[in-house]
Amino acid sequence: MHLTIYIHPSCPASRNLVLYLHEKGLLNRVELVSTARPSTSGLLREAVWSVPWLVGEGVPLATDPIEPGEAELIIREFRTTRTSNPLDDFAEAILHSAYASAVAYLHGSLEPVLDCDFVMAATRAKLRGLDVSQVLLEAGHRAADLYADLEDKIMRALGISYVRELYWASGGSLSREELVELATPIHVGAWLIAKASLGRSGLPSKPVPDKARLERLASFVRRGAAGLLRRIEREYQEVMEDENYWRILEEHGLA
């Protein structure tokens, strides 16, 4: 079976997976595609919600969080050892997808992320023989309760994403004081609207974010500014300064 793994060079999970598969001699068993190039990656056609994103013959097989050992098992034996509740897998995948988290938080609902391909990848449905339509049906019935349980975790995940992208935008020179100054409802609201949409696709009919949710997100970033910034600085250095990783990407034409 032809397997494709979508990655992004800046993604720590993508880096860990690439390094692991390289060490195991398995990169020649898959097609490695960078989502940094939308025109050639097919990421919109393939509905890639997050990276790493593993596809087999056009069918989504797995997505972040995906442990390198699980990816190895899929490549070698086309199976997974996952036995967790599919709804738990779906919830976890939302938290690991900045896009899915942003869409859900902007809408205040999981309804907009009840996507067949996303659920297939999150639950490993093809590998586990799950009926995706049943998972979607159950998730739809429980969407309100699931969102209520997840909202705080989604907010925290988005706070980390917000700091990460401010750090990138600053060229790696973002200070704690600058971060606190930029942690306002208007700033995070503008970022959230942009993060959750492609043009106007994905925006609520009335794209005015809920003020209370925006204030919680901004407050989380302000309170944790120093720790969040240290976390992103470490992540940035680990990925960007790994010469071996970038050499492997260059060998595959992805650097």
N, C-alpha and C positions, 0 to 999 in steps of 0.2 A: 504493500500500500504506500502511495506517495504521501509523505507527511511534510507539513509546512509549519514552521514555528515563527510567529511574528514577534519581534522584539523592538525595543528602542534602545539605542546605545547608552542613553543617560539613565536607564532604569536599573537600580540595584538588583532586582529579581531577575531581569534579563541577563545582567552580568554574571550572576551566580550560576544561572542555567547554562550559559555559553561556556563558561570555564569548566563546569562539571562535565558537560558532554564532550568538550575538547579533550579533557583528561581521559575520558572513557573511550575515546576514538569513535564517537557516535555522530559527530557533526556531518560526516559524509553520508549518513543515513537519512538526513533531513534536508529540506530546503529552508535556509535561514533568510528571512525577509525583514528589512527594517521599515518600520512605520514612519521613519523620518522622511520618507519619499512617497507621499500620497499618490502621485501621478503614476508610479510604477509598482507600488506595493499591493494595490487592490484592497486596501484596508477598509474603504467604504463599501465596496462591493461585497466583501467577505464579512461585513458587520463586526469588525474587530473592536470590542468594547474596552479591552484592557490588554496589557502585555505582562508577561508572556501569554500568547494565545496560540494554542496547538490545534491544527486542522488536519484531517485525514480525508483525502478525496472530496474536498469541499464541505465536509461535515465538521462542525466545531466539536473538539474532543475534550479540551481542558483549557482553563485559564488561571491567572493569578488568583489566589495563591496556589502555585504548583511547585512542590518540592522537586529538586533535581532527580532524586531517586525514583519518584513517581514518573517523571518524564522518561527516564531510562526504561522503566518497565513498559510504558506505552510503546516506546520505539522498538524494544526487543520482542515483546510478547503481546502487544495490543490489549493490555488489560490494566486495571487499576486496583489497588487494595482498598480504596475508599468504600466505607460502608455506612457513612454518617447519614443523618436525615437530610434528604435533598433540600428542604427549606433552610436548614442550617448552612448548607453549602452555598445556596443562593444568597443568603444574607452576608456570608463571609466574602463572597465575590464582589458584592456591592461595595463593601468597605475597602476592598483592594483596587477598585476601579474609581479613579478620580472623576471620570465622566459620569458613571452611574450614580455615584454619591452626589455629585453636583445637580444632576437632573432631579433626583429624588428630593434633595433638600430644597431646591428652588420651588418645586411643586408641592412640597410637604406631603408627598405620597409615593408609594412604590408602584403605582399603576403605570407611570410612563416607562418603567424599566422592566416590565413584564414582557420581555422580548424572548422569542423562542430560541434564537441562536445563543443569546446570553445565558439563558437557563440551561441549555444543552451543555455549554462549556463549563458552567459553574458546577453542575451536578454530575458531570462525566456520564451523561445519559446514555450515549452510544456504547461506552465501555461497560456500563452496568446493566444495560438492557432496560432502562427506565422508560416509562411512557411520559414524554415531555408534556403532552396535552393534559395529563392528570396532575402533574406537578404545577403547571401554569394555573389550572383550575383551582387547586388547593391554595396556591399563593394568592390568587385573586380574591378568594373568599376570606382570606386572613390578612389581606394587604394592610388594612388600617391598624390592626394589632401589631403586625410585624414592623410597620414603620414606627409606631410608638415605642416599641422596644429598642429599635435601632437608632432613633434620631440623635441621641447624645453621642453615640459612637460615630455616626456619619459626620456630625458636626466636628468632632475631634480630628477625624481623618481629613476633612476639608481644611481645617486649620493648618495641618502639616503641609498639605498641598499648596495652600496660599503662601506660606513662608518659603517653601521650596521655589516657587515661581518668582517671588520677589527677589530671592537670593540670586536666581539666574539672571533676572532683569538688571540687577545691580552689578553684574559681572563678578560676583563673589565678594563684594565689598559692603554688603548690607550690615549696618550696625544695629544694636538693640534699640537705640534711640529712634532711628529711622523706622524700624519695624513697628514700634509702639505708635509712632505718629501716623503710620499708614494702616493701623488696625482700627478703622472706624467703620460703622455700618455702611456708609456710602462707598468706601473703597472696597470692602469685601463684597458689597452688593454688586458693584460694577464687575468685579472679577467673577462672581458667581454666575451672573447673567452670561458673560462671555464663555465661561467654562462649560456651561450646560447647554450651549447652543452651537449649531453650525449655520451661520447666517441667522435666520429667524427660526430655523428648524429646531424643535425641542423647547422653544419658549412657551410658557403658559399663554393663554389667550390674552390675559391682561398681565403683561410681564412686570409686575411690581412686587418684588420680594417681600415676604412677611417681615415686618420690622422687628418683631421679637426674636425670630430666628437669626436675623442678621446681627442683632445686638449680642446674642449669645455667642455667635461665631467670632465677632470682633473682640468681645471680652475674653474669650478663651485665648486668642492670640496675644492680647495685651498682658494677661496674667502670666502666660508661659513663655513670653518672648525670649528670654535668655536661654532657657532649656531647648526650646524649639529651634532656635538659631544654631546652637551647638550641634544638635542632631543633624540638621541639614548641612552644616559645614563638614561634619565627619563623612556623611553620605557622599557629598560632592567630591571630597578628596579621595575617598576610596575608589570611586568610579573613574574620575577624570585622570588620576595619577597612576592608574594600573596599566603600565606599559604592555604587559603581556596580553591583557584583554584587548587593548586597542590594536595590537599586532594581529590577533586572531580575527578581529573584525575587518581589518584591512585586507587580510588574506581572502576574505569572503566578499570583498568589495563593498563593505558596509560602514567603513569608518568615515 
